[in-house]
Amino acid sequence: MAWGLVLLQPFFNPLCRILSPMESFAVFSTPANIAAALGIINFAAFAAFGIDKARAERRQRRISEATLLQLAFFGGTPGAYAARTLFRYKTRKQPFCNQLRTIALIQLGALIVLAILFI
């Protein structure tokens, strides 16, 4: 082996190493990381609802309902419901309410299944 490669190996190994899917799942699925990710996505959902409400009042370009629902779908449902209650926003729009409720029920069902499987 060439000496140049031996000397540079400590610098390239961390960059070249690719985690297998199972290794990356184990790294990112710790309870602390999951809680942090859920906290961030809930904050993002809450903030997005608040920003959209402010933009609606000023008749500016809005955040799409699809984006708001995606934030809820990926774990931000509590933040979305908290923002709806606090800002009194998107509470009468039935298609949106039904879609958000469906997302919440799917997440609740998934949580129950995970609780049954792992507890």
Secondary structure, 3 states (H helix, E strand, C coil): CCHHHHHHHHHHHHHHCCCCHHHHHHHHCCHHHHHHHHHHHHHHHHHHHHHHHHHHHCCCCCCCHHHHHHHHHHHHHHHHHHHHHHHCCCCCCHHHHHHHHHHHHHHHHHHHHHHHHHC
